[in-house]
Amino acid sequence: MFSKLIKCLFSIRFWSYVVKMLLNLYDRSFGSIPKLGAYNDAVIDVTTSFRNPNNIYLNTKVTIGEECRLWASENAKIIIGKSAILGPNVFITSMNHGIEKNTVIRDQNFIERDVIINEDCWIGSQSIILPGVTLGKGTVVAAGAVVTKSTEPYSIVAGVPAKVISYRL
Ligand SMILES: CC(C)(COP(=O)(O)OP(=O)(O)OC[C@H]1O[C@@H](n2cnc3c(N)ncnc32)[C@H](O)[C@@H]1OP(=O)(O)O)[C@@H](O)C(=O)NCCC(=O)NCCS
């Protein structure tokens, strides 16, 4: 037990985790967190990272697991509805790079579209939700899915790109 602790103190993984946690705590203390809904009771793991948090809205009873990344952009929002659950390592973005052929990608304007996760959705671990997607109320996104299109209420979607595999009963 003691030797494990010593080993841990010398591991890069441990210290990178500590630094990440401190940076996130710093962000939270100085205002770089999303807008919280009326009840301010979202449970957000300390390892979650946010971009443009002024464009991220979390409603009541939202839960966000370890290592999620919510990347809103300057002109498009990410809205997470009441009681939604994000498993670990979920990535949500409201921004694509432009990809026209005759200009280098980094010089093109972003293409920005709101992402809306409605009430009671559950997004499984390692899933990706792309710009412009609206998850209908109660959608389940299976682990590892890439959601490119909006979903119907109470559908269960899986795969890359995500397709309906069934509906909640
Ligand atoms: C989506 C999910 C809830 C479905 O669970 P389920 O209703 O018990 O589904 P089953 O295991 O009976 O699978 C039904 C079908 O969907 C497929 N499937 C299930 N999960 C899948 C996934 N993540 N990706 C692709 N296909 C999947 C199964 O292979 C099966 O296909 P088949 O009918 O051709 O055999 C579950 O598989 C899942 O992905 N959970 C997420 C777990 C997670 O991220 N937890 C973190 C805690 S927040």
PDBQT file of the ligand as one rigid body, heavy atoms in Angstrom, charges set to zero:
ROOT
HETATM    1  C1  LIG A 201     -27.261   1.641 -25.416  1.00  0.00    +0.000 C 
HETATM    2  C2  LIG A 201     -27.310   0.666 -24.254  1.00  0.00    +0.000 C 
HETATM    3  C3  LIG A 201     -27.941   1.348 -23.053  1.00  0.00    +0.000 C 
HETATM    4  C4  LIG A 201     -28.204  -0.473 -24.732  1.00  0.00    +0.000 C 
HETATM    5  O1  LIG A 201     -28.324  -1.410 -23.711  1.00  0.00    +0.000 OA
HETATM    6  P1  LIG A 201     -29.361  -2.657 -23.921  1.00  0.00    +0.000 P 
HETATM    7  O2  LIG A 201     -30.746  -2.137 -24.120  1.00  0.00    +0.000 OA
HETATM    8  O3  LIG A 201     -29.130  -3.588 -22.792  1.00  0.00    +0.000 OA
HETATM    9  O4  LIG A 201     -28.917  -3.227 -25.315  1.00  0.00    +0.000 OA
HETATM   10  P2  LIG A 201     -28.363  -4.673 -25.697  1.00  0.00    +0.000 P 
HETATM   11  O5  LIG A 201     -27.082  -4.944 -24.985  1.00  0.00    +0.000 OA
HETATM   12  O6  LIG A 201     -29.496  -5.639 -25.560  1.00  0.00    +0.000 OA
HETATM   13  O7  LIG A 201     -28.029  -4.471 -27.232  1.00  0.00    +0.000 OA
HETATM   14  C5  LIG A 201     -29.030  -4.279 -28.223  1.00  0.00    +0.000 C 
HETATM   15  C6  LIG A 201     -28.344  -4.205 -29.561  1.00  0.00    +0.000 C 
HETATM   16  O8  LIG A 201     -27.638  -2.956 -29.648  1.00  0.00    +0.000 OA
HETATM   17  C7  LIG A 201     -26.236  -3.208 -29.869  1.00  0.00    +0.000 C 
HETATM   18  N1  LIG A 201     -25.485  -2.259 -29.043  1.00  0.00    +0.000 N 
HETATM   19  C8  LIG A 201     -25.571  -2.104 -27.695  1.00  0.00    +0.000 A 
HETATM   20  N2  LIG A 201     -24.734  -1.150 -27.296  1.00  0.00    +0.000 NA
HETATM   21  C9  LIG A 201     -24.097  -0.706 -28.395  1.00  0.00    +0.000 A 
HETATM   22  C10 LIG A 201     -23.107   0.273 -28.621  1.00  0.00    +0.000 A 
HETATM   23  N3  LIG A 201     -22.607   0.997 -27.602  1.00  0.00    +0.000 N 
HETATM   24  N4  LIG A 201     -22.704   0.513 -29.885  1.00  0.00    +0.000 NA
HETATM   25  C11 LIG A 201     -23.196  -0.220 -30.904  1.00  0.00    +0.000 A 
HETATM   26  N5  LIG A 201     -24.141  -1.166 -30.765  1.00  0.00    +0.000 NA
HETATM   27  C12 LIG A 201     -24.585  -1.404 -29.530  1.00  0.00    +0.000 A 
HETATM   28  C13 LIG A 201     -26.013  -4.642 -29.404  1.00  0.00    +0.000 C 
HETATM   29  O9  LIG A 201     -24.891  -5.206 -30.044  1.00  0.00    +0.000 OA
HETATM   30  C14 LIG A 201     -27.302  -5.298 -29.799  1.00  0.00    +0.000 C 
HETATM   31  O10 LIG A 201     -27.265  -5.570 -31.184  1.00  0.00    +0.000 OA
HETATM   32  P3  LIG A 201     -27.950  -6.900 -31.797  1.00  0.00    +0.000 P 
HETATM   33  O11 LIG A 201     -29.429  -6.751 -31.499  1.00  0.00    +0.000 OA
HETATM   34  O12 LIG A 201     -27.619  -6.834 -33.254  1.00  0.00    +0.000 OA
HETATM   35  O13 LIG A 201     -27.339  -8.038 -31.062  1.00  0.00    +0.000 OA
HETATM   36  C15 LIG A 201     -25.912   0.147 -23.829  1.00  0.00    +0.000 C 
HETATM   37  O14 LIG A 201     -25.437  -0.824 -24.735  1.00  0.00    +0.000 OA
HETATM   38  C16 LIG A 201     -24.859   1.254 -23.744  1.00  0.00    +0.000 C 
HETATM   39  O15 LIG A 201     -24.177   1.613 -24.709  1.00  0.00    +0.000 OA
HETATM   40  N6  LIG A 201     -24.730   1.857 -22.531  1.00  0.00    +0.000 N 
HETATM   41  C17 LIG A 201     -23.838   2.931 -22.246  1.00  0.00    +0.000 C 
HETATM   42  C18 LIG A 201     -22.983   2.579 -21.018  1.00  0.00    +0.000 C 
HETATM   43  C19 LIG A 201     -22.197   3.745 -20.528  1.00  0.00    +0.000 C 
HETATM   44  O16 LIG A 201     -21.651   4.514 -21.283  1.00  0.00    +0.000 OA
HETATM   45  N7  LIG A 201     -22.158   3.894 -19.230  1.00  0.00    +0.000 N 
HETATM   46  C20 LIG A 201     -21.537   5.024 -18.593  1.00  0.00    +0.000 C 
HETATM   47  C21 LIG A 201     -22.292   5.350 -17.351  1.00  0.00    +0.000 C 
HETATM   48  S1  LIG A 201     -23.052   6.951 -17.441  1.00  0.00    +0.000 SA
ENDROOT
TORSDOF 0
